[in-house]
């Protein structure tokens, strides 16, 4: 999925978010086994289009609840993995959209910026939770209070993104990862992404119980049987997502 408003640095509008959500649902209904998100042009996403459609309204919180939250909630609830290729600047809510992915690759020239404070706003679209859970309180406050740009190297070093890739190789590497995930054991992958998300808020005992429950479910799949058979036969497994 490619954000395609390059003339506005892929700024988010209610229409774009609605289209994103409908395309996501369409792809899942068609049997997609992985999602790849990137931006068109020189930016990933410059955040909300405050100068355009739906930008300045009486209650910005209502806009978030109506248009932004459904997208973030849907991404979190997916049973398939999400890869993001941050091809350029990710600003504001664009940071949240990028970090909502399971595996985030970032172009070497790209940067993240929680610029909300620079215009008298607070981080939104889940950015606070995503950054705090990955980078911790101190880094979240630094990013949110200062509103400065964070380089790709700093984003990787504090645990916000998985890999930095040279600009010209970014999309190909992200696509290769998405394809690898798409031919993987889909049911196990879906359980893994939700298990990790749950573990962020569970105790050790609760996590152990969740792991056992998910392992019981994964152990009954055809993909598990194929994986074991392939291991014994010294060949690559052919997972079917069943």
C-alpha positions in Angstrom: 0.0 0.0 0.0 1.5 3.3 -1.1 0.4 6.7 0.3 -0.1 8.7 -2.9 -0.3 12.4 -2.3 3.3 13.4 -3.1 2.4 17.0 -3.9 1.3 17.2 -0.2 4.1 15.0 1.1 1.5 12.3 1.6 -0.3 14.3 4.3 -3.2 12.5 5.8 -6.8 13.5 5.2 -10.1 11.8 6.2 -10.5 10.8 2.5 -7.0 9.2 2.4 -7.5 7.4 5.7 -10.9 6.1 4.5 -9.3 4.9 1.3 -6.4 3.3 3.2 -8.8 1.4 5.4 -11.0 0.2 2.5 -7.9 -1.0 0.6 -6.6 -2.8 3.6 -9.9 -4.6 4.1 -10.1 -5.4 0.4 -6.6 -6.9 0.4 -7.3 -9.0 3.4 -10.6 -10.2 1.9 -8.7 -11.2 -1.2 -6.3 -13.4 0.8 -3.3 -11.2 1.3 -0.8 -12.7 3.7 1.4 -9.6 4.3 1.1 -5.8 4.0 3.8 -3.4 2.8 3.3 0.3 3.5 5.4 3.1 2.0 5.0 6.6 0.6 5.1 8.0 -2.9 7.7 10.6 -3.7 10.2 12.1 -1.4 8.3 11.7 1.9 6.7 8.9 3.8 4.0 11.0 5.5 4.0 14.6 6.7 1.2 14.0 9.2 -2.3 15.5 9.1 -2.9 17.9 6.3 -3.7 20.9 8.5 -3.9 23.2 5.5 -6.2 21.0 3.5 -9.3 18.8 3.7 -10.5 18.3 7.2 -7.4 20.0 8.7 -8.7 22.6 11.2 -11.9 21.7 12.8 -13.6 22.7 16.1 -12.7 19.4 17.9 -9.5 17.7 16.7 -10.2 14.8 19.1 -13.4 13.9 17.2 -11.4 13.8 13.9 -8.9 11.4 15.5 -11.7 9.1 16.8 -13.6 9.2 13.4 -10.7 8.7 11.0 -7.3 8.0 12.6 -8.2 5.5 15.4 -10.0 3.1 13.0 -6.9 2.8 10.9 -4.6 2.2 13.9 -7.0 -0.2 15.5 -7.4 -2.2 12.3 -3.6 -2.5 11.7 -3.2 -3.8 15.3 -6.0 -6.3 14.8 -4.7 -7.8 11.6 -3.9 -11.5 11.4 -1.2 -10.9 8.8 2.2 -9.1 9.3 2.8 -5.5 8.3 6.1 -4.1 6.9 6.8 -0.4 6.5 9.4 1.2 4.3 9.9 4.7 5.6 11.2 6.2 2.4 11.4 9.8 3.6 10.3 12.1 6.4 7.7 10.7 8.8 6.1 13.5 10.8 3.3 13.8 13.3 0.7 11.1 12.8 3.0 9.8 10.0 5.3 8.6 12.8 2.5 6.6 14.3 1.5 5.1 11.0 5.1 4.0 10.3 5.7 2.5 13.8 2.4 0.6 13.8 4.1 -1.9 11.4 5.7 -5.1 12.7 9.0 -4.6 10.9 10.0 -1.0 10.0 12.8 -0.3 7.6 14.0 3.3 7.2 15.8 5.0 4.4 19.2 6.3 5.5 18.2 9.9 4.6 14.8 9.7 6.3 13.8 11.1 9.7 11.1 10.9 12.3 9.6 14.0 13.9 7.0 14.4 16.6 6.4 18.0 15.6 3.1 18.4 17.5 4.5 20.7 20.2 5.8 23.1 17.5 2.2 24.0 16.7 0.8 23.7 20.2 -0.6 20.2 20.0 0.1 16.8 21.6 1.2 13.5 20.0 -1.7 11.5 18.7 -2.8 8.5 16.6 -1.1 6.2 19.1 2.4 7.7 18.7 2.8 8.1 22.5 2.1 4.5 23.2 4.2 3.2 20.3 7.2 5.2 21.1 7.0 4.8 24.9 6.7 1.0 24.6 9.7 0.8 22.2 12.1 3.6 23.4 11.0 4.3 26.9 9.9 7.4 28.9 13.0 9.5 28.5 13.2 9.3 24.7 9.5 9.7 24.3 9.5 12.9 26.3 12.6 14.2 24.4 10.9 13.6 21.1 7.5 15.0 22.2 8.7 18.0 24.1 11.4 19.2 21.8 9.8 18.3 18.5 13.1 17.8 16.8 14.0 15.5 13.9 15.3 12.1 14.7 17.7 10.5 12.3 17.4 7.0 11.0 20.4 6.0 13.0 19.0 7.3 16.2 15.6 5.7 15.5 17.3 2.4 15.1 19.5 2.8 18.1 16.6 3.5 20.4 14.6 0.6 19.1 12.0 2.4 17.0 12.9 0.8 13.7 14.4 -2.5 12.8 16.8 -1.7 9.9 18.4 1.2 8.1 18.7 0.7 4.3 20.4 2.8 1.6 17.7 4.9 0.0 17.9 3.3 -3.4 17.6 -0.3 -1.9 14.9 0.4 0.6 11.8 -0.7 -1.3 13.4 -3.8 -2.7 14.5 -4.9 0.7 11.2 -4.2 2.3 9.4 -6.0 -0.5 11.7 -9.0 0.0 10.8 -9.1 3.7 7.1 -8.8 3.0 7.3 -11.6 0.5 9.2 -13.8 2.9 6.5 -13.3 5.5 3.7 -13.9 3.0 4.9 -17.4 2.3 5.5 -18.1 5.9 3.2 -20.0 8.4 0.5 -17.3 8.4 -1.4 -18.6 11.4 1.7 -18.7 13.6 2.8 -15.3 12.4 -0.6 -13.8 13.2 -0.4 -15.3 16.7 3.2 -14.0 17.1 2.3 -10.4 16.3 -0.6 -10.4 18.8 1.4 -12.3 21.4 4.1 -9.7 21.4 1.6 -6.8 21.6 -0.1 -8.4 24.5 3.1 -9.1 26.3 3.8 -5.4 26.5 1.1 -5.1 29.1 1.0 -8.6 30.7 2.8 -10.0 33.7 5.3 -12.9 33.2 2.7 -15.4 34.5 0.0 -14.0 32.1 2.5 -14.1 29.2 3.5 -17.7 30.0 -0.2 -18.7 29.9 -0.8 -16.9 26.6 2.3 -18.5 25.0 1.0 -22.0 26.1 -2.5 -21.3 24.7 -1.1 -20.0 21.4 1.4 -22.9 21.1 -1.5 -25.3 21.5 -3.3 -23.6 18.6 -0.2 -23.4 16.4 0.7 -27.0 17.1 -2.6 -28.1 15.6 -2.0 -26.4 12.2 -1.1 -28.0 8.9 1.8 -25.6 8.7 3.4 -27.0 11.8 3.1 -30.5 10.4 4.7 -29.3 7.2 7.4 -27.5 9.0 8.4 -30.6 11.0 8.2 -32.8 7.9 10.4 -30.4 5.9 12.9 -30.3 8.8 13.1 -34.1 8.8 13.4 -34.3 5.0 16.0 -31.5 5.0 14.1 -29.3 2.6 12.4 -25.9 2.7 8.8 -26.0 4.0 5.9 -25.0 1.8 3.5 -23.3 4.2 -0.1 -22.8 3.1 -1.4 -20.6 5.9 -3.5 -23.4 7.3 
